[in-house]
Amino acid sequence: MSEKQAKILGALLPAHQDFQPILQRLREEYNLPDGGIIDKDYADFILEQDIPWEEVRKELKNEIINVPDLWPEKLINLLKQYYAYPALLEDPGSLMGDLEGEREDFKLLLQGVMRFIKPIIEKFDEFINTTTDLLLTWLATGETADIPFDWFGTVSVIPMFDDHIIMAMAGPFSDPKEIAQQFTAEHHRIFGKDRYRISGEFLNNIDLLRMKFDGVPLKDISDEYIQGHRSQFAKDERSPQYRSQKRRLEERIKKQLQRHEETLMKLIGGR
């Protein structure tokens, strides 16, 4: 999101057709003056009143959440379930009792699904809270504020089966370059900045490496290489020249495959 977009959306947020009646009702309920450019009289009035701002905020947030047809129905229902059972995102099994036998598989599946859903719900909750705070600022001071640059997008690190995955979320107003930068920064932080690159030699020898993993003897791997590069070797397979070439080839392939295996383990992070 650009700075201009953040300023425009922040300035116009209180004018949203779904928020206007909410703000007007709260002004009347708590006897707040109309919003506008803040001045000394307005500030003195606010300071003199015993206004329960926490109560106002709670009521404002509840009104925002329950605006008909404003939010995706399934997403707002998930958020309400999160508010009702906050432990569910952290420990799905906490509401399922003791699971044994085949139900443990279901519990594991639920935990995996909830880990994917968690950053989405938390981001939506943050979005609702930010909207509430911006509108509360308007009620209290008559001033608007720029919306945060990450209002419509975020990058999250999710623990998954003793490892981590990185998930990017972006909305229509998100800056894809900014999201990409955040994603790259998190990827470097979690997995390290220095990534091993696949060389042409590694790619050309991948079939030979697979043969090694399959337990094919080195002499047979060398024969496979020779079949694909026959012009590089003496025609008479019984000649001393051919035997010498093949012996050197076996030594070279052995070292190459050892090196490629080490590179592969670094690329995939394990066996």
Buried (B, 14 or more C-beta within 10 A) or exposed (E): BEEEBBBEBBBEBBEBEEBEEBBEEBBEEBEBEEBEEEEEEBEEBBEEEEBEEEEBBEBBBEBBBEBEEEBEEEEBEBBEEBEEEEEBBEEBBEEEEEBEEEEEEEBBEBBBEBBEBBBBBBBBBBBBEBBBBBBBBBBBBBEBBBBBBBBBBBBBBBEEEEEEEBBBBBEEBBBEEBBEEBBEEBBEEEEEEEEEEEEEEBEEBEEBBEBBEEEBEBEEBBBEBBEEEEEEBBEEEEEEEBEEBBEEBBEEBBEBBEBBBEBBEEEEEEE
